[in-house]
Amino acid sequence: GGGITAGVAARSAVAWANVLFYPGAVFALLPIAAASSRRLPPRRALLRLVTVVRVLFVATALTTAANVTASVLAHPVWPSATDPQRYCQAVEAAGFLLATMLSTPRCRRGFHGCLLRGGTGNRRAGALIAALLGNRSLRRALRKAAERFRCVAVDEVTEEDLLSPRDTGLHARSVRASLGQVDAFVSHSWGDDGTCKMAALRDWASEFEAAHGRRPTVWLGKGSIDQTSVAADLAGLPLYLLGCRSLLVLVGNTYGSRLWCVMEVFAWLQMGGRREDIQIVRLGSRCSLAHDLS
């Protein structure tokens, strides 16, 4: 009767929609999304592609559900187990809807957390280093690091420079340097005594001069980073570490409580720095962390 005729017409309309939708979606939307994402940072490009795929999932689920509905209108009696096409289509629609829900940003963050907790130490470390680099590709990060890498001669550093993070003009006393040519990356805590840090730095420089016949150069955040654009340089921190021959750690009472300080030591080791190239200088007799780091 009329119901069956309407059902057949509905199935015919859905069939034509399938014929037109899938080629248009797959062969048009995905290439367009990929082409428009080329100039975006990797993370944003990936998010755009994920959004397009989610749209395709939703459209496929709706189209499949429409197929099932049209089939029911055309043949009201549910098919037997020997004719499972309608069952398969229903499961397919549910699967695409579930995939859409599981690909939300919140679910993806949950999956990432599970992967980090379940991964090996090297994989977790690699993920954290990648997070420090941000949305930059490795090639772009290396280029930017080489352009912005600067060092300070130890003799240019004053006690005032180490008392607080306040800008004292140390960046103006820094010079351009090549990656791999700076003698030491100085890791310290602003919570520790600046006078003690200056004395320790001078003693280390004297020992270095006695051994190498010249005064050393160092990467010191306050001088090597442009204080007017700190964020632009912090993204390259792992590569700045790699650009120094050693890691000089000035350990005071607050060093171990500063996450950024501990992260510098961690990044040094994970970027391939050798333990024997870490030089630890204690600033006081109560600094037990120096012994722990050794």
N, C-alpha and C positions, 0 to 999 in steps of 0.2 A: 504494500500500500504506500501511502504518502510518506510514512516514517522511513520505510526502506529506501524510497527514492531520495528523500532528503539526506539519509545517511550516505548513500552512494555519491551524491553530489558533494557532500562534505569531504568524503575521502578523496574525491577527485581534486577538489580545491587544495586540500592539504598536500596531496602528491605533487601538484604543480608548484606549491610553495617550497617543498623540499628540493625540487629540481632547480628552482631559481635561487634559493637561499644558500645552500652549501657551497656551490662553486663561487658565488659572489662573496661570501664571507671568507672562505679560506684563501681564495686567490686574489682578493682585493684588500680586505681589512688587515690581514697580517702583514703583507708586504708594505702597505702604506704606513702601518704603525712602526715597522722596523726601519723604514727609510726616514721617518720623521724623528726617530729616536737617536740617530747617529751622532748628532751634535750635543746630545744631553749627557750629563754625567752617568756613569754605568748604573748607579742605583736607581736614578730617576727613569732611565731607559727601561730597566727591568720592571719597574713598577707599572710603566705604561703598557708594556707587553702583557703583564699579568692581568691588567684591567681589561685589555682586549680579549684575552682568553676567557676571562670570567663572563664577559658579554656573550661570547660564542657559546659558553656552557649554558647560560640562561636561555638563549634563543633555541639551542638544540633541545633542552628540556621541554620548553613550551611547545615546540614543533612536534616532538615525540608524543607529548601528552595530547595534543590535538589529534594525532593519528589514532591514538587509543580511543579517544572520544568519538571520532568519526566511525571507527570500526564498530563500536558499541551501537551507534545509531543505525548502521547498516545491517548489523547482525546482533540483535538484542540478546540472543542466547549466548552466554559465555562459552567459549570453545573448550573442548575437552583437553586432557593432558596430551593427547596425540597431536594437537594443533596449538603449540605453545607460543605462536607469534605474538599474540596480544599480551601474554605474560611477559615476554622478553621486552616488548616495547615499554610496558609499565615499569619494569625494573630499570631499563635504560633511562627513562625520564627521571626516576628517583635518584639514580646514580649521578646524573649530571647536576641535579639540584644539590645533592650532597657535596659534590666537588666544588660547586660555587660557594657553598657555605664554609667549607674547609679552607678556601683560598682567601678568606678575609685577612686584612692586616693583623688583627689580633691573633687569629689561628696560626698565621705564619710565624709571628713572634714566639708563640708557644712551641712550635716545631723547632725553631732555631735554638731555643733554650734547651730542649730535650737533646738535640744533636750535640750542643756544647757540653752538656753534662755527661753524655754518653761517649764522647769522643776521647781519643788519646790525648796525652799532654801536648804533643806537637801540634795536633790539629786545633786544640783550643788556643794554643799560643799563636798559631798562624791567624786564626780568626780575630784575636785581639789586636795583633799588629795591623791587620787589614782595617780594623775599625779606626785605629789611629790615623791611618792614611786617608780615611774618609772616602769621598766619592771619586778620588783620582785614580786613574790607571797607573800602574807601576812606571811605565815609560814617562808619563807626564809628571809624576811625583819626582822621579830622578832628575828630570830637566829643571823643574822648579827648585829642587834642593840645590843643584849645582849653581843656579843663578843667584840664590839668596844665601849661600853658605859663607859665613864670615867668622873671623877669629880675632882674638885680642892678645896682644903681647902682655905677659904677666906684669911687666914693669909699668904698663898703662893702667893697671887696676889699683885703686886706692881703697883704704879702709872704709871710706864713706860709701863706696860702691857696694859693699857687702853688708852694710848695716840694715838696709831695708830695700824693698822692691821699688821704692820711689825712683823715678827717672833722674839720674845724675849726669846724663850726657855721655855715658860710657859707649853707647852705640856709635857716636861720632868719632871715637878713638879706635874703632874696629876697622879691619881691612878685609877685602875680598880674599877668599882662600879656595884652594882646590880640594875636593873630596879626597880623603885619605892622607892629606898633608898636614893636618893639625895634630899637635902632640897629645893633647888630652881633652876629654869632655869633662867639665867640672860639674859634679852633682852635689848639691847642698840644700839645706833647709833654711828658709828665711827665719824660722823660729830659733835658730841657734845663734850664738854670739858672733857678731861680725868681726870683732877684734881678734877673736880666736881663729876664725876662718882666714883672715888676712895673714896672721902669723903662720898658720899651717901652709897656706899657699906659697908664701915666701920661702919657707924651709924646703918645701918640695921643689921649688924652682931652683934653689941653690944646689940641691942634690942632683937635679937634672943637668944643670950647667957643668957640674964637676964630672959627670959621666959622659956628656956629649959635647962639651966645649962650646955651647951656645945657650942663650936664654930660650925658654920654651914659649910656645903659643898655645892658647887654650880656647875652647868653645865655652863661653859663659853666657847663659841665657840673657842676662840683663844687657850685655854688650853685643852679643851676636844676633839677637832678635830685635828688629825694628819695633820700638815701643809704641809706635803709632799704628801698627798693623800686626799685633801679636798673633791673632788667629791664623793669619796666612802662613806664619812660620811654624806654629805648633804642629800643623798637619805633617810637616816634614821631619819631626823629631827623630823617628827611627832611622832615617837616612843620615841625619846629622850625627847621630851616634856612630853609625857605620863609617862616617867620614873622618873619625878621629882614631889615632893609633892606640889610645888607652882610655880608661875610664877612671878619673880621679874622684874618689868619694870622700867628702869631708863630713864625717859622722859626728854629730852632736847629740844631745839628749832628746831632741825632737825629731831627728831624722826618720826613725822607724815608724813614727806616727803619721808621716806625710805620705799619702798614697802616691802622689806624683813622683816623689823621690824613689820609692820602692819600684815604681813602674819603670823608671829609667834604668835601674839595674836589671830588671827583668827583660826589658827590651834589648839591652846590650847583649845579654846571653842568647836570646832568641834570634837576634839578627846575625849571629855567628861570631860575636866577640868572644875572645878567649878569657877564661877565668884568670889566667896568669897575667893578663893585661889590665886587671882591675887593681888599682892601688888605693888602699883604704887608710885614711889618716884619722885618728881619733882626736877629738877636740877637748876631751876631758876624761878623767879617770873613771867617771861614772857611766861612760858610754859603752855598755856591754854589747850593743848591737854590732860594733866593729869586730868583736871576736866571733859573733855568730855569722857575719858575712864572710869572714875569712874561712 
